[in-house]
Amino acid sequence: MSRRADGVLLDLDGTVYQEGHAIPGAAEALAILRRERLPFRFTTNTTRRPRSALAAHLRDLGIPARPEEILSAPATAARRDSLKNHDRSGEHLWPRISRAPFLPAHPRPPLHAPA
């Protein structure tokens, strides 16, 4: 039995590119996700480059990307700080993220490839 994922999170460094070069097959895999209309977001914990620069870097590597497709630590922190009536713990943030259209409301166990 196969299951279709509700969405995919892709860490940039080491999954999409490494040492300034696209990982072989990354652009093709992303093209399949787009063609199949499977929602995805790139993730990164970098604080050195804004999402617009990261998207430009991906495009330079032959991988179409828009800044709004990138979830970064600084952008998430800025979003947290912009929310009204929130506490500083950030506990309110996860329910908002988990209801995003590309993430399931209740995370499923990971899929494992047959050995």
Secondary structure as the mmCIF struct_conf table of DSSP 4:
data_model
#
loop_
_struct_conf.conf_type_id
_struct_conf.id
_struct_conf.beg_label_comp_id
_struct_conf.beg_label_asym_id
_struct_conf.beg_label_seq_id
_struct_conf.end_label_comp_id
_struct_conf.end_label_asym_id
_struct_conf.end_label_seq_id
BEND BEND1 ASP A 6 ASP A 6
STRN STRN1 VAL A 8 ASP A 11
TURN_TY1_P TURN_TY1_P1 LEU A 12 LEU A 12
STRN STRN2 ASP A 13 ASP A 13
TURN_TY1_P TURN_TY1_P2 GLY A 14 VAL A 16
STRN STRN3 TYR A 17 GLN A 18
TURN_TY1_P TURN_TY1_P3 GLU A 19 GLY A 20
STRN STRN4 HIS A 21 ALA A 22
HELX_LH_PP_P HELX_LH_PP_P1 ILE A 23 ILE A 23
TURN_TY1_P TURN_TY1_P4 PRO A 24 GLY A 25
HELX_RH_AL_P HELX_RH_AL_P1 ALA A 26 ARG A 35
TURN_TY1_P TURN_TY1_P5 GLU A 36 ARG A 37
STRN STRN5 PHE A 40 THR A 44
BEND BEND2 ARG A 48 ARG A 49
HELX_RH_AL_P HELX_RH_AL_P2 ARG A 51 ASP A 60
TURN_TY1_P TURN_TY1_P6 LEU A 61 GLY A 62
HELX_RH_3T_P HELX_RH_3T_P1 PRO A 67 GLU A 69
STRN STRN6 ILE A 70 SER A 72
HELX_RH_AL_P HELX_RH_AL_P3 ALA A 73 SER A 82
BEND BEND3 LEU A 83 ASN A 85
TURN_TY1_P TURN_TY1_P7 ARG A 88 SER A 89
TURN_TY1_P TURN_TY1_P8 GLU A 91 HIS A 92
HELX_RH_AL_P HELX_RH_AL_P4 LEU A 93 SER A 98
TURN_TY1_P TURN_TY1_P9 ARG A 99 ARG A 99
BEND BEND4 ALA A 100 ALA A 100
TURN_TY1_P TURN_TY1_P10 PRO A 101 PHE A 102
BEND BEND5 LEU A 103 LEU A 103
BEND BEND6 ALA A 105 HIS A 106
HELX_LH_PP_P HELX_LH_PP_P2 PRO A 107 LEU A 111
#
